[in-house]
Amino acid sequence: MANFDIELVGKIGSMALINREYQDINYNIIARLSRELKPGYIWVTSGATEIGKLDYIKRNGKPLDGSEEDNKTDYAAQGQSVIMQTYRQFIDNRYSVRQILVEHQHFNDDEKRRHLSEMLVRCPKQNAIPIINYNDAVCSEENRKLEIDKIKRKNGRAIECIDNDETASQIACLVKCKTLLILSTLDGIYNDISDESSLIEKVSGRDLYELIDNVTELQNHCYGSNRQGSHGAKAKLEYIKEPLKNGTKVIIANSKYSIKDILEGNVKSTTFGLN
């Protein structure tokens, strides 16, 4: 752990948390992964909106009938409590669980970045596991766009956190983590998404410049996304460039595998890092 403050930042996508056949939370996935979480790990979780919607329909027999923006807000608010209750149920009782809801301004303001970073770095010593999600319940799309445009005009660029892949990558940069693990429903990055044999298991380089060039080249093979609201593999690869520049190893893998097996290289995945 020399030169690193945190052992692992992990992120799981919404699709991996939902059992589409039964229209419910995939409790098997959450239970298995939760049992592996420990102090020194930071967990970024998607799924609040989707899980909130499922929970609402289960209790009321029908979905909300408001606008898309209002429904997203209301589902996210309901889903947050369900997600945290579920993680707490399965995480080792010896450990504290801390919910942290972030927005784009926490990454674009130096003071807020420092405050968030210091709080996260304290967690391992306090026997605590942070569970992080973007705070969709209080951030409307229109206001977010206006705020981001203002930041871009002022600073020339802005961290948008338009999905939790970007959020996880920014957290990895904040805390200087050893490994960033991004979990989805696929085994990793493919040269051809329709060909399972085209999985790319290692992306490396002799130096940082070559590594980033190779990641950029790989983006040319990535098109589209697997669900509405997702920004796909091409965006994932863009987000991970900053952690790679900090010396963080990045792994994109399937949520069906255990964290231990992924980190030990016992299962298929795509790993990014220097030779």
N, C-alpha and C positions, 0 to 999 in steps of 0.2 A: 504493500500500500504506500510505498515511498512516493512522494510527490502527488498523491491522490488523497482527497478528503473523504470520498465516499466510494464504497466498493462497487455498487451497482445502481444505476437508474434503469428501471424497467417500465415498459408501456404496453398495455394491451388494448386492442381495438374493439369497437362496439360489436362487430360481427362475431368475434370470438366469444363474447359474453352472452349471446342469445342462442337459445335452442329453437330454431325456426320450426321444427316439426311440431313441437308442443307449445310454441308461442309463449315461452317463459324464459327466465334466467337459466343459463347453463350452469347449474349449481356444481356439477362435477368439475368443470374447469376452474371456477372460482375457489372451490374448496381445496383442490389439489395445489393450485398456485399459492393460495393464502398460507398453507401449511409450510411453504418454503420461505416465506418472507421473514426477515429478521433485521435487527438493528444494523445499520450500514447499508441497507437497501432503501431506495426511494421508489415508490410505485405510482406511476401515472396511469389513471384509468379512464377510459371512455365509457360511454353507455348510459349516462344519466337520462338523456332524452328518450332513448329507445326503451330502457327499463321502466322509466316513469310512465310511458305510454302503455306498456303491457300491464303495469300495476293498476293504472286507472281503468283500463278496459275490464280487467279481472274483477274490480270492485263495483263498476257501474254498468257493465254489459254493453258498452258502446264507447267509441272514441270521443274526444272533445270536438265541438263543432265551431270553434273560433277560427281566427285567421291563422295562417301557418306560423307567423311570428309569435302570436300569443300562445298558441298550442305548444310551440317549442319551449317557451319560457315556463309554462305551467307543468309540462311533462318533466323538464329538467329539474325543477324544484322538488317534484315528487320523487323522481328517480334518485336524487342525491342521497336521501335518507335510506332508501332501500339498498343502494350499493354499499353504503357504510355499514349498515346493519349486517349485511351478508359477509363482508370482509371481516368484521369484528367477530362474527360467529365462528370463523374457521382459523383465524390467526392465533398463534400460541398465546394463551392467557398471561404468560409471563411478560409479554411486551405491550407497551402502550400503543394505541393507534390514534393518529392525529390527522384530521381532515384539513386539507389546505385547498381553498378555491382561489384560483388566480385569474387575472385578466391581462390583456396585452400591455396595459400601462405598468404592470409590475416588472416588465422586462425592458421598457423604454425609458424609465426614470432611474437614474443612478442611485438615488437614495433608497428607492423601493427595491431595486435589485440587491443592494447591500443588505437591507433588512431581511429579505427573503432568503438570501444565501446564508447569512449567519444563523438564522433560525433552523434551516435544514441541516447545517453542519453540526449543530448542537444535538440533534436527535440521537445519533448512535450512542453518545455518552449518557444520554438520559433513557436508554433502553426503549426508544420509541421508533415506530415505523410511520413515516408520512405517506398519506394517500392523497394524491393531487389530481384535480380535474379543473378544466376551464369552467368559469362561473357563468354558464349560459343563462341561468335563471335571472340574472340582473343586468345582462348586457344585451341590449337590442342591436340588431344588425345595422340599422341606420345610424345609431349613435357611434357604434364601433367604427364604421367606415369614415365618418366625419372626424373622429378622434385620430384615426390612423393617417388620414390625409393631412391633418394638421401637423402630426409628428414628422411625416415625410417632408413637408415643406420646410420645417424647422431644421431637421437633422440630415436630410438627404436620403434617409432610409428609415424603415420602421420594422420592428418585430411584430408580426400580426397575430401569431398563435391562432391561425384559422383552423387548425385541427391539432389534436394532441400529439401527433408525430413531431410537429414543430415545438410544442410545449415541452415535450420530453427532451428534445435536443437542446433547447435553451436551458432547461434545468441541469442537464449534463454539463453544460458550459459554466453555469453558475457555481457548481459545487466541485468542479474538477473530479469527475468520477472516473474510475478505472475502466468500467465497461458500461456501454449503453445497449440495452436489449430491447428490441422492438418486436412484439409478438403480433401475429395476425393469423389468418386461416390458411396461409400458404407457407411453404417450407423456406422461402427466401425470395431472391430476385432471379428471374429467368431471362435468357436471351430471347426466348419465344414462349410466351405465357401459355400457349396451347400445347407445348411439348414439355412434359415433365422431366425428360432426360436433359433439358437445356439449363437446369439449375446451375447457377454460378456459385461455387462453394467458397471462393476466396477472391477478394479484390485487394491488391497490395501495390507496393511500389518501392523502389530503392530509396526514395526520399519522399517528403511530404508533397512536393510539387507533382511528382509522378503519380502518387496515390490519388490526389485530387483530380488530376487529368484523367485517370482511369475511371473514377467515379462519374465524371462528366461524360466520358465516352459511353459508359453504360446507360446513362439517361436517354441516349438516342434510341435505345431498344425498348423503352417503356412508354406505353400509350394507355390512356384512359384510366379508369378506376373500377373497382368491383361493386360499388354501391353509390347511391346518391349522397352527396355531401362529403364523400371521400375525395382526396386529391391524388391518390394513386402512388405507384412506385416512383415515378419521376420526381414527385414532390418530396417523398421520403428521402431520396438520394440527395436532393438539394439541402434539406434540413440537416443531414448528418455531416455535412462538410465542416461546419464549425467545431463540433466535438472532435472530429478527426484531427483538426489543426491543433487542438489542445493535447493530443496524445491519447485520447480515449479510443479504446477498441470498440467497434460497433458490430453488433450481431442482429440480423433480421431472421426470425425463425417462426416456426409454427407453434401456436399455443397448446397444441395437443401433447407437446413434449414437456418434460420437467425442466425447470430452470437449471438444476444440477447437470442433467445430461447435455443440455445446450452449452453450458459454460465449459464442460469437459470435452466437448467435441464428439460426443457419442451418437449424435443424430444429425440429420441433414439440416443445413442452414447456410446463410451467406454471411461471411465474416469479412470485415473491412479493417485494415491496419497495415502498418509498415512491415516489411520483410524481417 
